[in-house]
Amino acid sequence: MIAARRRDAKEKAVVDAISALTRQRQPLTVTSVAARAGVSRSYLSRHPTLGPRIRQAAGNPPLHAAPASHVPTSIEATLRHHIRALKTGHQQELARLRDQVRTLQRENARLRGELITTNRAQPCQESPGGQDGPLRVTDTTWAADTRR
């Protein structure tokens, strides 16, 4: 007798939760209904009529539901403002880094040109004793540097 009352109370809580979530246009899932009704998800999944009823209700929006009128809260507005500020900061940082990369690429090209010019002015020779010294660039190939 007590078990039957508990069962009936749980079932009523689930039905009420489905109705409330539907009226409020909240996501209708087993998890949301279980949380609202105060029952476990496994209870709903194992129940012969409630589980299918939730899945059926989730697939059919209410006919006379109130229109969704979402007014942003101050927290949402604050977060949106913070996100915009972060995006702006990231865009500025990205532009700065792109400029820095272009500057470094130009400097790299200039230094490579100087190195190639220097190597052309001093032709590569074999090291005495057949041992190679430090490497240096000539045009597009590497050769042993005999200057010490």
N, CA and C atoms as an extended XYZ file, in Angstrom:
444
Properties=species:S:1:pos:R:3:atomname:S:1:resname:S:1:resid:I:1 pbc="F F F"
N         0.804       -1.174        0.000 N   MET     1
C         0.000        0.000        0.000 CA  MET     1
C         0.866        1.264        0.000 C   MET     1
N         1.898        1.306        0.851 N   ILE     2
C         2.808        2.444        0.871 CA  ILE     2
C         3.595        2.505       -0.430 C   ILE     2
N         4.025        1.346       -0.937 N   ALA     3
C         4.779        1.282       -2.185 CA  ALA     3
C         3.945        1.802       -3.341 C   ALA     3
N         2.664        1.499       -3.339 N   ALA     4
C         1.780        1.962       -4.405 CA  ALA     4
C         1.646        3.475       -4.364 C   ALA     4
N         1.555        4.051       -3.163 N   ARG     5
C         1.462        5.510       -3.037 CA  ARG     5
C         2.753        6.173       -3.510 C   ARG     5
N         3.900        5.570       -3.145 N   ARG     6
C         5.188        6.117       -3.604 CA  ARG     6
C         5.283        6.075       -5.124 C   ARG     6
N         4.876        4.931       -5.690 N   ARG     7
C         4.915        4.771       -7.148 CA  ARG     7
C         4.032        5.818       -7.809 C   ARG     7
N         2.814        5.985       -7.294 N   ASP     8
C         1.892        6.967       -7.859 CA  ASP     8
C         2.451        8.386       -7.736 C   ASP     8
N         3.075        8.690       -6.601 N   ALA     9
C         3.664       10.014       -6.395 CA  ALA     9
C         4.802       10.255       -7.383 C   ALA     9
N         5.636        9.237       -7.597 N   LYS    10
C         6.734        9.377       -8.566 CA  LYS    10
C         6.191        9.603       -9.972 C   LYS    10
N         5.199        8.809      -10.345 N   GLU    11
C         4.624        8.939      -11.683 CA  GLU    11
C         4.005       10.329      -11.871 C   GLU    11
N         3.292       10.826      -10.845 N   LYS    12
C         2.693       12.155      -10.930 CA  LYS    12
C         3.785       13.214      -11.039 C   LYS    12
N         4.868       13.059      -10.281 N   ALA    13
C         5.973       14.017      -10.346 CA  ALA    13
C         6.576       14.043      -11.746 C   ALA    13
N         6.699       12.875      -12.369 N   VAL    14
C         7.257       12.795      -13.728 CA  VAL    14
C         6.312       13.469      -14.720 C   VAL    14
N         5.020       13.186      -14.622 N   VAL    15
C         4.043       13.798      -15.529 CA  VAL    15
C         4.044       15.320      -15.347 C   VAL    15
N         4.091       15.771      -14.108 N   ASP    16
C         4.146       17.215      -13.838 CA  ASP    16
C         5.429       17.830      -14.406 C   ASP    16
N         6.539       17.116      -14.274 N   ALA    17
C         7.813       17.616      -14.803 CA  ALA    17
C         7.758       17.739      -16.317 C   ALA    17
N         7.171       16.748      -16.978 N   ILE    18
C         7.041       16.806      -18.444 CA  ILE    18
C         6.206       18.016      -18.832 C   ILE    18
N         5.096       18.221      -18.134 N   SER    19
C         4.219       19.363      -18.442 CA  SER    19
C         4.935       20.682      -18.210 C   SER    19
N         5.636       20.799      -17.082 N   ALA    20
C         6.329       22.049      -16.762 CA  ALA    20
C         7.432       22.345      -17.769 C   ALA    20
N         8.219       21.338      -18.108 N   LEU    21
C         9.303       21.549      -19.071 CA  LEU    21
C         8.743       21.925      -20.440 C   LEU    21
N         7.633       21.307      -20.806 N   THR    22
C         7.008       21.603      -22.097 CA  THR    22
C         6.480       23.033      -22.111 C   THR    22
N         5.801       23.447      -21.038 N   ARG    23
C         5.274       24.816      -20.953 CA  ARG    23
C         6.385       25.849      -21.007 C   ARG    23
N         7.496       25.556      -20.346 N   GLN    24
C         8.616       26.503      -20.281 CA  GLN    24
C         9.538       26.400      -21.491 C   GLN    24
N         9.192       25.510      -22.398 N   ARG    25
C         9.982       25.281      -23.615 CA  ARG    25
C        11.432       24.937      -23.278 C   ARG    25
N        11.608       24.140      -22.259 N   GLN    26
C        12.921       23.652      -21.847 CA  GLN    26
C        13.198       22.345      -22.578 C   GLN    26
N        14.464       21.962      -22.718 N   PRO    27
C        14.781       20.685      -23.368 CA  PRO    27
C        14.108       19.530      -22.618 C   PRO    27
N        13.474       18.697      -23.364 N   LEU    28
C        12.757       17.569      -22.785 CA  LEU    28
C        13.571       16.306      -23.016 C   LEU    28
N        14.339       15.924      -22.015 N   THR    29
C        15.162       14.721      -22.080 CA  THR    29
C        14.922       13.907      -20.821 C   THR    29
N        15.352       12.668      -20.854 N   VAL    30
C        15.219       11.819      -19.674 CA  VAL    30
C        15.944       12.459      -18.495 C   VAL    30
N        17.110       13.020      -18.753 N   THR    31
C        17.889       13.647      -17.685 CA  THR    31
C        17.168       14.861      -17.107 C   THR    31
N        16.635       15.726      -17.965 N   SER    32
C        15.964       16.927      -17.464 CA  SER    32
C        14.689       16.573      -16.707 C   SER    32
N        13.924       15.590      -17.195 N   VAL    33
C        12.700       15.175      -16.505 CA  VAL    33
C        13.047       14.542      -15.164 C   VAL    33
N        14.068       13.685      -15.154 N   ALA    34
C        14.466       13.023      -13.906 CA  ALA    34
C        14.894       14.054      -12.869 C   ALA    34
N        15.664       15.048      -13.281 N   ALA    35
C        16.116       16.077      -12.347 CA  ALA    35
C        14.930       16.886      -11.824 C   ALA    35
N        14.007       17.231      -12.694 N   ARG    36
C        12.843       18.041      -12.299 CA  ARG    36
C        11.900       17.256      -11.394 C   ARG    36
N        11.745       15.954      -11.665 N   ALA    37
C        10.794       15.130      -10.902 CA  ALA    37
C        11.422       14.554       -9.640 C   ALA    37
N        12.738       14.587       -9.546 N   GLY    38
C        13.400       14.032       -8.374 CA  GLY    38
C        13.472       12.516       -8.385 C   GLY    38
N        13.591       11.947       -9.581 N   VAL    39
C        13.731       10.498       -9.714 CA  VAL    39
C        15.007       10.201      -10.491 C   VAL    39
N        15.404        8.949      -10.506 N   SER    40
C        16.622        8.588      -11.232 CA  SER    40
C        16.315        8.379      -12.711 C   SER    40
N        17.355        8.511      -13.513 N   ARG    41
C        17.198        8.265      -14.954 CA  ARG    41
C        16.888        6.809      -15.222 C   ARG    41
N        17.489        5.927      -14.432 N   SER    42
C        17.229        4.498      -14.648 CA  SER    42
C        15.769        4.159      -14.346 C   SER    42
N        15.176        4.846      -13.377 N   TYR    43
C        13.753        4.637      -13.087 CA  TYR    43
C        12.927        4.965      -14.329 C   TYR    43
N        13.226        6.088      -14.957 N   LEU    44
C        12.477        6.491      -16.147 CA  LEU    44
C        12.729        5.543      -17.318 C   LEU    44
N        13.979        5.134      -17.468 N   SER    45
C        14.315        4.245      -18.582 CA  SER    45
C        13.659        2.885      -18.431 C   SER    45
N        13.537        2.416      -17.191 N   ARG    46
C        12.942        1.089      -16.947 CA  ARG    46
C        11.422        1.115      -16.896 C   ARG    46
N        10.836        2.280      -16.674 N   HIS    47
C         9.381        2.359      -16.532 CA  HIS    47
C         8.721        2.056      -17.875 C   HIS    47
N         7.688        1.201      -17.883 N   PRO    48
C         7.094        0.770      -19.164 CA  PRO    48
C         6.360        1.875      -19.923 C   PRO    48
N         5.861        2.900      -19.245 N   THR    49
C         5.113        3.937      -19.970 CA  THR    49
C         5.763        5.313      -19.917 C   THR    49
N         6.488        5.620      -18.846 N   LEU    50
C         7.036        6.972      -18.713 CA  LEU    50
C         8.177        7.248      -19.682 C   LEU    50
N         9.093        6.289      -19.850 N   GLY    51
C        10.205        6.472      -20.795 CA  GLY    51
C         9.714        6.759      -22.202 C   GLY    51
N         8.824        5.887      -22.739 N   PRO    52
C         8.289        6.164      -24.074 CA  PRO    52
C         7.495        7.479      -24.129 C   PRO    52
N         6.817        7.831      -23.044 N   ARG    53
C         6.040        9.079      -23.024 CA  ARG    53
C         6.970       10.293      -23.136 C   ARG    53
N         8.116       10.242      -22.457 N   ILE    54
C         9.089       11.341      -22.542 CA  ILE    54
C         9.622       11.448      -23.960 C   ILE    54
N        10.018       10.312      -24.534 N   ARG    55
C        10.549       10.338      -25.900 CA  ARG    55
C         9.506       10.831      -26.906 C   ARG    55
N         8.256       10.446      -26.700 N   GLN    56
C         7.186       10.891      -27.587 CA  GLN    56
C         6.953       12.388      -27.411 C   GLN    56
N         6.941       12.864      -26.182 N   ALA    57
C         6.716       14.289      -25.925 CA  ALA    57
C         7.884       15.121      -26.448 C   ALA    57
N         9.085       14.588      -26.390 N   ALA    58
C        10.252       15.322      -26.879 CA  ALA    58
C        10.175       15.529      -28.383 C   ALA    58
N         9.543       14.597      -29.090 N   GLY    59
C         9.433       14.701      -30.546 CA  GLY    59
C         8.283       15.564      -31.006 C   GLY    59
N         7.349       15.895      -30.115 N   ASN    60
C         6.178       16.681      -30.484 CA  ASN    60
C         6.128       17.958      -29.664 C   ASN    60
N         6.428       19.106      -30.267 N   PRO    61
C         6.360       20.353      -29.516 CA  PRO    61
C         4.914       20.642      -29.119 C   PRO    61
N         4.701       21.360      -28.029 N   PRO    62
C         3.336       21.658      -27.594 CA  PRO    62
C         2.613       22.539      -28.601 C   PRO    62
N         1.293       22.326      -28.714 N   LEU    63
C         0.516       23.085      -29.677 CA  LEU    63
C         0.309       24.534      -29.231 C   LEU    63
N         0.111       24.738      -27.946 N   HIS    64
C        -0.206       26.071      -27.443 CA  HIS    64
C         0.861       26.572      -26.489 C   HIS    64
N         2.080       26.356      -26.830 N   ALA    65
C         3.166       26.804      -25.946 CA  ALA    65
C         3.343       28.308      -26.088 C   ALA    65
N         3.736       28.910      -25.020 N   ALA    66
C         3.989       30.348      -25.044 CA  ALA    66
C         5.207       30.622      -25.923 C   ALA    66
N         5.191       31.730      -26.654 N   PRO    67
C         6.356       32.039      -27.491 CA  PRO    67
C         7.591       32.260      -26.623 C   PRO    67
N         8.689       31.846      -27.164 N   ALA    68
C         9.947       31.984      -26.426 CA  ALA    68
C        10.359       33.452      -26.438 C   ALA    68
N        10.322       34.072      -25.293 N   SER    69
C        10.759       35.464      -25.193 CA  SER    69
C        11.924       35.491      -24.229 C   SER    69
N        13.079       35.389      -24.802 N   HIS    70
C        14.287       35.313      -23.983 CA  HIS    70
C        14.863       36.702      -23.813 C   HIS    70
N        14.850       37.168      -22.587 N   VAL    71
C        15.438       38.458      -22.271 CA  VAL    71
C        16.799       38.194      -21.645 C   VAL    71
N        17.866       38.706      -22.255 N   PRO    72
C        19.187       38.434      -21.708 CA  PRO    72
C        19.327       38.983      -20.282 C   PRO    72
N        19.950       38.202      -19.453 N   THR    73
C        20.206       38.629      -18.088 CA  THR    73
C        21.458       39.482      -18.055 C   THR    73
N        21.686       40.108      -16.927 N   SER    74
C        22.877       40.947      -16.812 CA  SER    74
C        24.139       40.096      -16.901 C   SER    74
N        24.064       38.855      -16.437 N   ILE    75
C        25.225       37.964      -16.533 CA  ILE    75
C        25.537       37.679      -17.995 C   ILE    75
N        24.487       37.385      -18.778 N   GLU    76
C        24.699       37.111      -20.202 CA  GLU    76
C        25.271       38.326      -20.907 C   GLU    76
N        24.737       39.510      -20.590 N   ALA    77
C        25.235       40.736      -21.211 CA  ALA    77
C        26.692       40.975      -20.836 C   ALA    77
N        27.018       40.739      -19.579 N   THR    78
C        28.403       40.907      -19.129 CA  THR    78
C        29.323       39.931      -19.844 C   THR    78
N        28.879       38.689      -19.960 N   LEU    79
C        29.703       37.672      -20.640 CA  LEU    79
C        29.872       38.003      -22.116 C   LEU    79
N        28.817       38.458      -22.761 N   ARG    80
C        28.928       38.836      -24.180 CA  ARG    80
C        29.922       39.985      -24.353 C   ARG    80
N        29.831       40.973      -23.454 N   HIS    81
C        30.766       42.095      -23.507 CA  HIS    81
C        32.199       41.600      -23.306 C   HIS    81
N        32.386       40.705      -22.356 N   HIS    82
C        33.725       40.156      -22.084 CA  HIS    82
C        34.243       39.375      -23.292 C   HIS    82
N        33.376       38.612      -23.924 N   ILE    83
C        33.775       37.830      -25.112 CA  ILE    83
C        34.171       38.769      -26.250 C   ILE    83
N        33.390       39.841      -26.459 N   ARG    84
C        33.741       40.810      -27.509 CA  ARG    84
C        35.092       41.451      -27.231 C   ARG    84
N        35.344       41.790      -25.962 N   ALA    85
C        36.632       42.396      -25.609 CA  ALA    85
C        37.772       41.411      -25.850 C   ALA    85
N        37.558       40.160      -25.500 N   LEU    86
C        38.598       39.149      -25.743 CA  LEU    86
C        38.854       38.967      -27.231 C   LEU    86
N        37.787       38.927      -28.029 N   LYS    87
C        37.948       38.778      -29.476 CA  LYS    87
C        38.738       39.948      -30.053 C   LYS    87
N        38.399       41.152      -29.620 N   THR    88
C        39.110       42.338      -30.102 CA  THR    88
C        40.584       42.260      -29.730 C   THR    88
N        40.858       41.893      -28.476 N   GLY    89
C        42.245       41.757      -28.032 CA  GLY    89
C        42.991       40.697      -28.824 C   GLY    89
N        42.327       39.584      -29.096 N   HIS    90
C        42.974       38.506      -29.853 CA  HIS    90
C        43.226       38.931      -31.292 C   HIS    90
N        42.280       39.666      -31.872 N   GLN    91
C        42.479       40.135      -33.247 CA  GLN    91
C        43.650       41.115      -33.318 C   GLN    91
N        43.764       41.986      -32.333 N   GLN    92
C        44.885       42.930      -32.313 CA  GLN    92
C        46.204       42.190      -32.120 C   GLN    92
N        46.226       41.211      -31.232 N   GLU    93
C        47.447       40.426      -30.994 CA  GLU    93
C        47.823       39.649      -32.258 C   GLU    93
N        46.830       39.093      -32.943 N   LEU    94
C        47.092       38.360      -34.182 CA  LEU    94
C        47.671       39.291      -35.247 C   LEU    94
N        47.136       40.487      -35.376 N   ALA    95
C        47.664       41.455      -36.348 CA  ALA    95
C        49.100       41.832      -36.000 C   ALA    95
N        49.364       42.043      -34.704 N   ARG    96
C        50.723       42.383      -34.270 CA  ARG    96
C        51.687       41.246      -34.588 C   ARG    96
N        51.278       40.009      -34.319 N   LEU    97
C        52.150       38.862      -34.588 CA  LEU    97
C        52.375       38.671      -36.087 C   LEU    97
N        51.347       38.919      -36.893 N   ARG    98
C        51.526       38.810      -38.347 CA  ARG    98
C        52.528       39.839      -38.846 C   ARG    98
N        52.433       41.060      -38.326 N   ASP    99
C        53.403       42.098      -38.692 CA  ASP    99
C        54.811       41.688      -38.280 C   ASP    99
N        54.928       41.129      -37.097 N   GLN   100
C        56.239       40.694      -36.605 CA  GLN   100
C        56.806       39.583      -37.494 C   GLN   100
N        55.968       38.650      -37.922 N   VAL   101
C        56.422       37.577      -38.811 CA  VAL   101
C        56.897       38.160      -40.134 C   VAL   101
N        56.133       39.114      -40.698 N   ARG   102
C        56.558       39.731      -41.964 CA  ARG   102
C        57.892       40.451      -41.801 C   ARG   102
N        58.068       41.157      -40.699 N   THR   103
C        59.332       41.862      -40.441 CA  THR   103
C        60.479       40.869      -40.340 C   THR   103
N        60.275       39.785      -39.610 N   LEU   104
C        61.336       38.783      -39.455 CA  LEU   104
C        61.632       38.069      -40.776 C   LEU   104
N        60.604       37.860      -41.594 N   GLN   105
C        60.835       37.234      -42.896 CA  GLN   105
C        61.670       38.142      -43.791 C   GLN   105
N        61.373       39.449      -43.764 N   ARG   106
C        62.174       40.389      -44.560 CA  ARG   106
C        63.615       40.427      -44.064 C   ARG   106
N        63.793       40.448      -42.741 N   GLU   107
C        65.146       40.462      -42.183 CA  GLU   107
C        65.894       39.181      -42.550 C   GLU   107
N        65.200       38.055      -42.481 N   ASN   108
C        65.812       36.777      -42.836 CA  ASN   108
C        66.257       36.797      -44.300 C   ASN   108
N        65.387       37.282      -45.187 N   ALA   109
C        65.739       37.343      -46.614 CA  ALA   109
C        66.940       38.269      -46.840 C   ALA   109
N        66.949       39.415      -46.139 N   ARG   110
C        68.077       40.350      -46.271 CA  ARG   110
C        69.377       39.701      -45.803 C   ARG   110
N        69.350       39.026      -44.663 N   LEU   111
C        70.563       38.400      -44.139 CA  LEU   111
C        71.031       37.242      -45.030 C   LEU   111
N        70.096       36.506      -45.591 N   ARG   112
C        70.484       35.432      -46.516 CA  ARG   112
C        71.164       36.024      -47.747 C   ARG   112
N        70.608       37.135      -48.216 N   GLY   113
C        71.227       37.801      -49.374 CA  GLY   113
C        72.634       38.268      -49.059 C   GLY   113
N        72.831       38.845      -47.877 N   GLU   114
C        74.176       39.271      -47.481 CA  GLU   114
C        75.126       38.087      -47.395 C   GLU   114
N        74.655       36.994      -46.857 N   LEU   115
C        75.491       35.799      -46.717 CA  LEU   115
C        75.879       35.252      -48.088 C   LEU   115
N        74.914       35.221      -48.984 N   ILE   116
C        75.206       34.731      -50.338 CA  ILE   116
C        76.206       35.657      -51.018 C   ILE   116
N        76.033       36.969      -50.885 N   THR   117
C        76.950       37.938      -51.484 CA  THR   117
C        78.347       37.762      -50.908 C   THR   117
N        78.449       37.580      -49.608 N   THR   118
C        79.747       37.388      -48.951 CA  THR   118
C        80.402       36.110      -49.444 C   THR   118
N        79.659       35.061      -49.566 N   ASN   119
C        80.221       33.779      -50.016 CA  ASN   119
C        80.649       33.818      -51.482 C   ASN   119
N        79.968       34.592      -52.305 N   ARG   120
C        80.365       34.703      -53.706 CA  ARG   120
C        81.684       35.473      -53.815 C   ARG   120
N        81.869       36.438      -52.945 N   ALA   121
C        83.091       37.238      -52.964 CA  ALA   121
C        84.285       36.417      -52.502 C   ALA   121
N        84.062       35.413      -51.650 N   GLN   122
C        85.142       34.563      -51.147 CA  GLN   122
C        84.822       33.129      -51.544 C   GLN   122
N        85.353       32.678      -52.676 N   PRO   123
C        85.012       31.335      -53.159 CA  PRO   123
C        85.439       30.261      -52.159 C   PRO   123
N        84.718       29.205      -52.211 N   CYS   124
C        84.938       28.093      -51.290 CA  CYS   124
C        86.200       27.320      -51.686 C   CYS   124
N        87.047       26.979      -50.705 N   GLN   125
C        88.257       26.206      -50.957 CA  GLN   125
C        88.246       25.018      -50.020 C   GLN   125
N        89.010       23.989      -50.418 N   GLU   126
C        89.101       22.811      -49.571 CA  GLU   126
C        89.992       23.112      -48.391 C   GLU   126
N        89.650       22.591      -47.242 N   SER   127
C        90.439       22.820      -46.031 CA  SER   127
C        91.756       22.077      -46.128 C   SER   127
N        92.837       22.641      -45.519 N   PRO   128
C        94.108       21.935      -45.526 CA  PRO   128
C        93.973       20.631      -44.743 C   PRO   128
N        94.569       19.599      -45.254 N   GLY   129
C        94.544       18.294      -44.587 CA  GLY   129
C        93.265       17.528      -44.867 C   GLY   129
N        92.397       18.080      -45.704 N   GLY   130
C        91.182       17.362      -46.086 CA  GLY   130
C        90.075       17.408      -45.055 C   GLY   130
N        90.252       18.127      -43.970 N   GLN   131
C        89.186       18.196      -42.970 CA  GLN   131
C        88.283       19.386      -43.268 C   GLN   131
N        87.020       19.174      -43.103 N   ASP   132
C        86.061       20.251      -43.345 CA  ASP   132
C        85.931       21.108      -42.104 C   ASP   132
N        85.861       22.395      -42.305 N   GLY   133
C        85.653       23.333      -41.199 CA  GLY   133
C        84.158       23.576      -41.018 C   GLY   133
N        83.802       24.679      -40.363 N   PRO   134
C        82.381       24.992      -40.183 CA  PRO   134
C        81.689       25.189      -41.528 C   PRO   134
N        80.403       24.926      -41.582 N   LEU   135
C        79.651       25.041      -42.831 CA  LEU   135
C        79.228       26.478      -43.064 C   LEU   135
N        79.163       26.877      -44.331 N   ARG   136
C        78.631       28.174      -44.701 CA  ARG   136
C        77.806       28.012      -45.966 C   ARG   136
N        76.870       28.932      -46.173 N   VAL   137
C        75.958       28.817      -47.301 CA  VAL   137
C        76.559       29.504      -48.527 C   VAL   137
N        76.387       28.861      -49.676 N   THR   138
C        76.733       29.486      -50.957 CA  THR   138
C        75.527       29.272      -51.845 C   THR   138
N        74.979       30.327      -52.326 N   ASP   139
C        73.742       30.301      -53.105 CA  ASP   139
C        72.715       29.410      -52.408 C   ASP   139
N        72.553       28.175      -52.890 N   THR   140
C        71.547       27.301      -52.281 CA  THR   140
C        72.170       26.028      -51.741 C   THR   140
N        73.526       25.925      -51.740 N   THR   141
C        74.174       24.710      -51.243 CA  THR   141
C        75.083       25.054      -50.079 C   THR   141
N        75.417       24.087      -49.278 N   TRP   142
C        76.303       24.268      -48.129 CA  TRP   142
C        77.689       23.747      -48.478 C   TRP   142
N        78.719       24.464      -48.081 N   ALA   143
C        80.094       24.052      -48.346 CA  ALA   143
C        80.939       24.296      -47.105 C   ALA   143
N        82.124       23.707      -47.037 N   ALA   144
C        83.001       23.873      -45.888 CA  ALA   144
C        83.590       25.276      -45.904 C   ALA   144
N        83.687       25.923      -44.753 N   ASP   145
C        84.265       27.250      -44.623 CA  ASP   145
C        85.725       27.094      -44.221 C   ASP   145
N        86.645       27.654      -45.021 N   THR   146
C        88.074       27.493      -44.726 CA  THR   146
C        88.613       28.673      -43.958 C   THR   146
N        87.822       29.702      -43.780 N   ARG   147
C        88.302       30.861      -43.017 CA  ARG   147
C        88.283       30.522      -41.540 C   ARG   147
N        89.389       30.840      -40.845 N   ARG   148
C        89.457       30.585      -39.396 CA  ARG   148
C        90.075       31.735      -38.710 C   ARG   148
